């Protein structure tokens, strides 16, 4: 949790701005070379379009972010370089589902994914599917990622008014809490059944955590702070 900052908010907002990221122009050759190497290691990786943010703030209790469209290859280069400070942030939505007996739902990313082996909430970097005109629909992205990665959606997972943001270096995680009437054991079985029915699930394991120490594998830096705010442990 070291270095992470948690801010309670009433909502999330974003907008798409014109023009490329400055880093896309400055590092075009390096980005292309790194993606070719990544593609050789993981042939299923696709250089889809994603939205990364250059300006992020919390104003009047609401997160705001200015996004630019870029290639997933840019994100992979940024990661390969250790996420150097280039004025860019990955501002994304995450679904924080809590069971009736007080556990949070997380998943371990499958081997074919870019974050293989890491455990975190159902989440994803926004892309063009999350655009409503020039507005970036972070709330809609949260619902979409939850449904795609776990099969859950209302009313089984009911959205609440608890929203908070975790600032953790290059990551800005926008979390919304969902309450589920199922116990941890029943929810785990339900999601596992959903994953077995998917051709290529993004999660290859379901993790139910009541505290950060329940995560025994690698995770992302925002997750421990999010669990503490969510569950108070």
C-alpha positions as CSV (number, residue, x, y, z in Angstrom):
1,X,0.0,0.0,0.0
2,X,3.1,2.3,0.3
3,X,2.7,5.4,-1.8
4,X,-0.9,4.9,-2.6
5,X,-3.4,7.7,-1.9
6,X,-7.1,7.1,-1.6
7,X,-9.7,9.8,-2.2
8,X,-13.5,9.3,-1.8
9,X,-15.5,10.8,-4.7
10,X,-19.1,11.2,-5.8
11,X,-18.4,10.4,-9.4
12,X,-16.0,9.9,-12.3
13,X,-15.7,12.0,-15.5
14,X,-13.5,12.0,-18.5
15,X,-13.3,13.5,-21.9
16,X,-11.4,12.7,-25.1
17,X,-9.1,15.5,-26.4
18,X,-7.8,16.0,-29.9
19,X,-4.3,15.0,-30.9
20,X,-1.9,12.2,-30.0
21,X,0.0,11.7,-26.8
22,X,3.3,13.5,-26.8
23,X,5.1,10.2,-26.0
24,X,3.6,8.6,-29.2
25,X,5.4,11.2,-31.3
26,X,8.7,11.2,-29.3
27,X,9.0,7.4,-29.0
28,X,7.3,6.0,-32.2
29,X,10.3,3.8,-33.2
30,X,10.9,2.4,-29.7
31,X,7.2,1.7,-29.3
32,X,7.0,-0.2,-32.6
33,X,10.1,-2.2,-31.8
34,X,8.9,-3.2,-28.3
35,X,5.5,-4.3,-29.7
36,X,7.2,-6.5,-32.3
37,X,9.1,-8.2,-29.4
38,X,5.9,-8.6,-27.3
39,X,4.0,-10.0,-30.3
40,X,6.7,-12.6,-30.8
41,X,6.4,-13.7,-27.2
42,X,2.5,-13.5,-27.1
43,X,1.1,-13.9,-30.6
44,X,-2.5,-13.2,-29.4
45,X,-1.6,-9.7,-28.2
46,X,-3.6,-7.1,-30.3
47,X,-2.6,-3.5,-30.7
48,X,-6.0,-2.2,-30.1
49,X,-6.9,1.4,-29.4
50,X,-6.9,2.5,-25.7
51,X,-7.4,5.8,-23.8
52,X,-4.7,7.1,-21.6
53,X,-4.9,10.4,-19.6
54,X,-2.6,13.3,-19.5
55,X,-4.4,15.6,-17.0
56,X,-6.1,14.2,-13.9
57,X,-7.7,16.0,-11.0
58,X,-10.4,15.8,-8.3
59,X,-12.6,18.8,-8.5
60,X,-15.7,19.4,-6.4
61,X,-15.7,15.8,-5.2
62,X,-15.5,14.4,-8.7
63,X,-12.6,12.9,-10.6
64,X,-11.9,14.5,-14.0
65,X,-9.5,13.3,-16.7
66,X,-8.5,14.4,-20.1
67,X,-7.8,11.4,-22.3
68,X,-6.0,10.8,-25.6
69,X,-6.4,7.8,-27.9
70,X,-3.3,5.7,-28.4
71,X,-2.3,2.2,-29.2
72,X,-2.0,-0.6,-26.7
73,X,1.6,-0.8,-28.0
74,X,2.3,2.5,-26.3
75,X,1.1,1.2,-23.0
76,X,3.3,-1.9,-23.4
77,X,6.3,0.2,-24.2
78,X,5.6,2.4,-21.2
79,X,5.4,-0.7,-19.0
80,X,8.6,-2.2,-20.5
81,X,10.4,1.0,-19.6
82,X,9.2,0.8,-16.0
83,X,6.5,3.5,-16.3
84,X,8.8,6.5,-16.6
85,X,7.2,9.9,-15.8
86,X,6.0,11.1,-19.2
87,X,3.0,13.0,-18.0
88,X,0.7,10.0,-18.7
89,X,-1.6,8.2,-16.3
90,X,-3.7,5.0,-16.8
91,X,-7.0,6.2,-15.4
92,X,-9.4,3.2,-15.4
93,X,-12.5,1.8,-13.8
94,X,-12.6,-1.2,-11.5
95,X,-15.6,-3.1,-10.0
96,X,-15.3,-3.8,-6.3
97,X,-17.8,-6.6,-5.6
98,X,-18.3,-7.4,-1.9
99,X,-20.0,-10.6,-0.8
100,X,-22.6,-11.0,1.9
101,X,-19.9,-12.3,4.3
102,X,-17.5,-9.5,3.6
103,X,-15.0,-10.7,0.9
104,X,-14.0,-8.8,-2.2
105,X,-13.9,-10.4,-5.6
106,X,-10.7,-10.4,-7.5
107,X,-9.3,-12.6,-10.3
108,X,-5.9,-13.8,-11.6
109,X,-5.2,-12.8,-15.1
110,X,-4.8,-15.7,-17.6
111,X,-1.5,-16.5,-19.4
112,X,-2.6,-15.0,-22.7
113,X,-3.2,-11.5,-21.2
114,X,-0.7,-8.7,-20.9
115,X,-0.8,-8.8,-17.1
116,X,-0.6,-12.6,-16.8
117,X,-0.5,-14.0,-13.3
118,X,-1.4,-10.8,-11.5
119,X,-4.4,-10.6,-9.2
120,X,-6.7,-7.6,-9.2
121,X,-10.3,-6.4,-9.4
122,X,-12.4,-6.8,-12.6
123,X,-11.0,-3.8,-14.5
124,X,-9.7,-2.5,-17.8
125,X,-8.1,0.5,-19.4
126,X,-10.8,2.5,-21.3
127,X,-11.1,2.1,-25.0
128,X,-13.3,3.4,-27.8
129,X,-16.2,1.2,-26.6
130,X,-16.4,3.5,-23.5
131,X,-16.8,6.7,-25.5
132,X,-20.2,8.5,-25.6
133,X,-19.4,11.3,-28.0
134,X,-16.3,12.9,-26.5
135,X,-17.2,11.8,-23.0
136,X,-15.3,8.8,-21.5
137,X,-17.9,6.7,-19.6
138,X,-15.9,5.3,-16.7
139,X,-19.0,4.1,-15.0
140,X,-20.1,2.2,-18.1
141,X,-16.5,0.8,-18.5
142,X,-16.8,-0.6,-14.9
143,X,-20.1,-2.4,-15.7
144,X,-18.7,-3.7,-19.0
145,X,-15.5,-5.1,-17.5
146,X,-17.4,-6.7,-14.7
147,X,-19.8,-8.5,-17.1
148,X,-17.1,-9.5,-19.6
149,X,-14.6,-10.8,-17.0
150,X,-16.9,-12.4,-14.5
151,X,-20.4,-12.7,-16.0
152,X,-21.8,-10.6,-13.1
153,X,-24.2,-7.7,-13.6
154,X,-27.1,-6.1,-11.7
155,X,-29.2,-7.3,-9.9
156,X,-26.8,-10.1,-8.7
157,X,-24.1,-7.5,-8.2
158,X,-25.9,-4.3,-7.1
159,X,-24.0,-1.0,-7.6
160,X,-23.8,1.2,-4.5
161,X,-23.0,4.9,-4.0
162,X,-19.5,4.2,-2.6
163,X,-16.9,5.4,-5.1
164,X,-13.2,6.2,-4.5
165,X,-10.0,6.7,-6.4
166,X,-6.6,5.2,-5.7
167,X,-3.7,7.2,-6.9
168,X,-0.7,4.8,-7.2
169,X,2.0,6.2,-9.4
170,X,1.1,5.8,-13.0
171,X,-2.2,4.1,-12.0
172,X,-5.4,5.9,-11.1
173,X,-8.0,3.3,-10.2
174,X,-11.6,4.5,-10.1
175,X,-13.5,2.0,-8.0
176,X,-17.2,1.6,-7.4
177,X,-18.6,-0.9,-4.8
178,X,-21.1,-3.5,-5.8
179,X,-22.9,-5.6,-3.1
180,X,-23.7,-9.2,-3.8
181,X,-26.1,-11.3,-1.8
182,X,-24.0,-14.5,-2.3
183,X,-21.4,-15.7,0.2
184,X,-17.8,-15.8,-0.9
185,X,-17.9,-19.6,-1.5
186,X,-21.1,-19.3,-3.6
187,X,-19.8,-16.3,-5.6
188,X,-16.6,-18.1,-6.3
189,X,-18.4,-21.1,-7.6
190,X,-20.8,-18.9,-9.7
191,X,-17.9,-17.0,-11.4
192,X,-15.9,-20.2,-11.9
193,X,-18.8,-21.7,-13.7
194,X,-19.1,-18.6,-15.9
195,X,-15.4,-18.8,-16.8
196,X,-15.6,-22.4,-17.8
197,X,-18.2,-21.4,-20.3
198,X,-16.0,-18.7,-22.0
199,X,-13.8,-19.6,-24.9
200,X,-10.9,-17.5,-23.7
201,X,-11.5,-16.1,-20.2
202,X,-9.4,-13.2,-19.0
203,X,-9.3,-14.7,-15.5
204,X,-7.9,-18.2,-14.9
205,X,-8.6,-18.2,-11.2
206,X,-11.1,-16.5,-8.8
207,X,-9.7,-14.9,-5.6
208,X,-11.9,-13.8,-2.7
209,X,-10.0,-11.5,-0.3
210,X,-10.9,-10.1,3.1
211,X,-7.5,-8.4,3.5
212,X,-4.4,-7.7,1.3
213,X,-2.5,-10.7,2.9
214,X,-5.1,-13.0,1.3
215,X,-3.5,-12.3,-2.1
216,X,-0.5,-14.6,-2.3
217,X,0.6,-13.9,-5.8
218,X,1.7,-10.7,-7.6
219,X,-0.8,-7.8,-7.8
220,X,-1.0,-4.2,-8.8
221,X,0.0,-1.3,-6.4
222,X,-3.5,0.1,-6.0
223,X,-5.1,-3.2,-4.8
224,X,-4.0,-3.3,-1.1
225,X,-5.1,0.3,-0.6
226,X,-8.4,-0.4,-2.3
227,X,-9.1,-3.4,-0.1
228,X,-8.4,-1.5,3.0
229,X,-10.8,1.3,2.0
230,X,-13.4,-1.1,0.8
231,X,-13.3,-3.6,3.7
232,X,-11.7,-1.6,6.5
233,X,-9.2,-4.3,7.2
